[in-house]
Amino acid sequence: MTHSRARGVYLPRLADAAASSMTTYGIPLLVLGTTNSSSLTGVAFVLAWAPRLCTFALAGTAVDRFGPARVFRLAAAARALVAGLAVPALAMTGAEVAASLVMLLAACAGCLTQFSFIAAESIGGAASREADGAAHRVQSVLLSIDQAAALAGPAAGGLLLQWAGSSGMLAVVSGLSLLSAAIAPSARHMPGPTAGNGPAPQGWRTGWSTLRALPPLAWLVGGLALSNLTLGFLEAATPVIVVKELGRSSASVGVVWSCAAAASLLAVAVCRVAIDRWGLSGVGRWAALVTAVPCFLIAHADSYPAYLVLAAVFMAGDSMLAVVLRTLRSHLIPAEVFGSTLSVTVLILLLPYPLAGILMAVVDPAAIRTVITACAVVQAIGLLCAFTRGTRSRPRHGKRR
């Protein structure tokens, strides 16, 4: 079973996550190299993410209607085709046309990445249900794969652009996408399509109604959304704090998040053993405490080492909460509406990030630490509600499930 899971779930997820990460962070670099314009680089980043936010309902409905394996294969193969066709197209066009093509590539890749992500999460949810008591171990491995890809993807994309040019990077993205489509599990090993699902709006309503019918999951998603608001604001504020207030170089900002990523991977590994011993709710409460306390302390960190350590602890707790969420999600959401409900939960969790960016844009730099404290209060209240009010209804729904 472990070998089958590695072959049918983990390896396709790794190839797809690597291709997605390189696409998301590599295409803006490609725009910068093509146009030498920072504004167009920002536009490319928006074009890579905007379709993902706009196609959640469609992706979830497609997964429920046609099955996750089929959607994953088609999305990965389409991304391989788009990236592969972009290589000769960019080589045969001028700078202005090349910039337009790259913008179009960013939008197409973002849309296809959303479809492959929702399908991959559905495949992971099916593997978790098959694992039963070891579902948290499956989800911790999947989260480790995503974090490793997010850590290595931008660096790999930058190196490929530097040494192999745009054609080399796009060729690698195309190859990884094709590999993930080729080794994806067959449809007969995954949940089948649900014929009763309607168009995207109906799938969206189905996801909302399913989430509202599962109070433990709904409260946890709400609490983590407030936590993501804090995380997003910290990501936006860290360059200002580290460079302007603490007097460090811009490279020190990257060190902060590299150490945070390493701490996250370690926390995910520890989480597997901890859940076996203390259970999902116990680990979730401790993770919430580990996440909330450093956030209050970060607002008062007056040295770079202290800020680095607190950010790493904060991200470690956040990663443990992600394992708890993924495990609970795989247990509670019925397989026939998993894609639609997953789309709703992911959208709720991602919406705080642009809100955090807007908040950072309107806040006076002198008030950044005050805002961090306010976000920490909101985060603590949200997580407290998630692990008190949400867990009260859990036995009743768990029994019905």
Buried (B, 14 or more C-beta within 10 A) or exposed (E): EEEEBEEBBBBBBBBBBBBBBBBBBBBBBBBBBBBEEEEBBEBBBBBBBBBBBEBBBBBBBBBBBBBBBBBBBBBBBBBBBBBBBBBEBBEEEEEEEBBEBBBBBBBBBBBBBBBBBBBBBBBBBBBBBBBEEBBBBBBBBBBBBBBBBBBBBBBBBBEBBEEEBBBBBBBBBBBBBBBBBEBBBEBEBBBBBBEEBEEBEBBBBBBBEBBEBBBBBBBBBBBBBBBBBBBBBBBBBBBBBBBEBBEBEEEBBBBBBBBBBBBBBBBBBBBBEBBEEEEBBEBBBBBBBBBBBBBBBBBEBEEBEBBBBBBBBBBBBBBBBBBBBBBBBBBBBEBBBBBBBBBBBBBBBBBBBBBBEEBBEEBEEEEBBEBBBBBBBBBBEBBBBBBEBBBEBBEEBEEEE
